[in-house]
């Protein structure tokens, strides 16, 4: 809108645009515009997916019917191929068609949910709604690229953390108000992503925790005394064992002294005429 109007109604305003996909802003008609971009985390997310679910052979890309979705996600099939996986595109469906398509997916498939999602009938759904719909089919795991939606039925993985992105974007905006700049800044993957998993979904899909990356967080855990208080349990067990050994030692020492006292009394009795 601003580029088409040569910056009007604010031709002198400092502009900071933000993108996380393959879309870029035409800046030729805007003299005071800069960018804030996120380095593409999708290939790295595929590597985490393959480590956590090593049996995966196919990735089903699920996104909606809008023109903006087609533009934003048209390169993702190639990214899946670059990860040595077979892409399956579930594009431009109604919610009913999406559920039916998911229910017929072959085994060793993982769904990657891309959104927001505009259904073929024009209905707009949030990624959380689509995730819950797909996860309820209970056919294959579904993952989402955003930390915001962890808990919708997805096991988790390497995800964009919008709390980090929002803070960094706010800092960049404040900096450019003070020192105007036309720079385009790209944020590296480790600086805006989080590796996190839903414990309930790990159990559901039989994913052992030993497969998770070392830095991973696990949320939604059910209470487990041994796991959550292991150090305390080991300490109490060690103290109890030490006390038991001391008691056993004292019992044996008392028995040895009694036996020694008895032997001494018998010896004295033999010596007395």
Residue, then its C-alpha position, 0 to 999 in steps of 0.5 A: x500500500x505504501x509502496x504503491x502510493x510512494x509512501x503517502x500519506x506518510x512519505x517521510x516516515x521510517x518504515x520497517x517491514x518484517x517477513x519470515x517467508x520468501x516474499x520481499x517488499x519492493x522498496x524502490x519507491x520508499x526512501x526510508x524503508x528497511x527490513x527485518x527478516x528471519x533466516x529460513x528455519x525449515x531445513x533445520x526443522x526437517x533435520x530435527x524431524x528426521x532425528x526424532x522420527x527417523x522412520x519418516x519417508x514422506x512429508x505432507x504439506x498442508x496449507x490453504x487455498x488463498x493466493x498468498x498461501x500459494x505464493x508463500x509456500x510454493x517452494x516448500x515441496x523443493x525444501x522437503x526434497x532437499x531433506x531427502x524426503x518425499x513431499x505430498x501437497x494437501x492444498x486448497x481443501x475444505x476442512x472435511x476434505x483435509x480430514x479425509x485426505x489425512x486419514x488416507x495418508x500412508x504410514x511413515x508420513x508426517x504432516x507439516x502444517x503451514x498457515x494461517x489456513x484459508x479453506x476452499x470454501x473461504x473459511x479462515x482457520x487459525x493454525x491451532x484449529x487446523x492442528x487440532x482437526x488433523x491431530x484428531x484424525x489420529x493417523x500420522x503425527x502433525x508438526x507446526x513451525x510455530x512455538x505458539x501452537x505447541x499443545x494443539x496435538x503436535x509432538x513438537x520440534x524446532x519452532x519459531x518462538x514469536x515471543x523472541x521475535x517480537x522482542x527483537x523486532x521491538x528492539x529493532x524498531x526503537x533503534x531505527x527511531x533513534x538512528x534511521x537506517x535502510x538496512x535489511x537485518x537477517x536474524x540467524x536461526x538459533x537466535x529466534x527458534x526454540x526446540x520444544x516437545x509435548x510430552x503427551x504426544x511423545x507418549x502417543x507416538x512412542x517417541x523416546x526422549x533419548x532421540x530429542x536434541x540435548x537442548x530440547x524442552x519438554x512441556x505438558x509432563x504428567x507428574x512423575x516422582x522418580x523423574x522429577x525428584x530423582x536427586x532427592x530419591x537417591x539422596x534419601x535412599x543413600x541415607x537410608x542405606x547408610x543408616x541400615x548399614x550402621x544399625x547392622x554394624x551395631x547389632x553385630x558389634x553388640x553380639x560380638x561383645x556379648x559373645x566375648x563377655x560370655x566366653x570371659x565369664x566361662x573362662x573365669x568359672x573354670x579358673x575358680x576352684 
